[in-house]
Amino acid sequence: MSDDILSRIGAVIESRKGADPATSYVAKLFDKGLDTILKKIGEEATETVMAAKDGDPQKLVYEVADLWFHSMVALAHFGLQPADVLAELARREGLSGLTEFAQRGNN
């Protein structure tokens, strides 16, 4: 189910790239450019942290959904899809986080 909904949302985001910014929030983000998209991700990340610190599970889910959505807009900006992230997560499955981190060369 999760990859289906991500795929569907990704397709909608992609379809909004050429839409009228006056009628589509996503089109407006694309029209304003990468800095605006990244700023929105930063805002949503902060709101996610605040929701977690507040200890409200429903608010946390809501904010993470916003963060994922805006991250998907950033992916689309670079011609990427949710499937690309899912493939990376699948690659990491069963791999120790410390091992994966060391493989990136980020000691």
Secondary structure, DSSP 8 states (H G I E B T S, - for coil): -HHHHHHHHHHHHHHTTTS-TTT-HHHHHHHH-HHHHHHHHHHHHHHHHHHHHHT-HHHHHHHHHHHHHHHHHHHHHTT--HHHHHHHHHHHTTS-HHHHHHHTT--
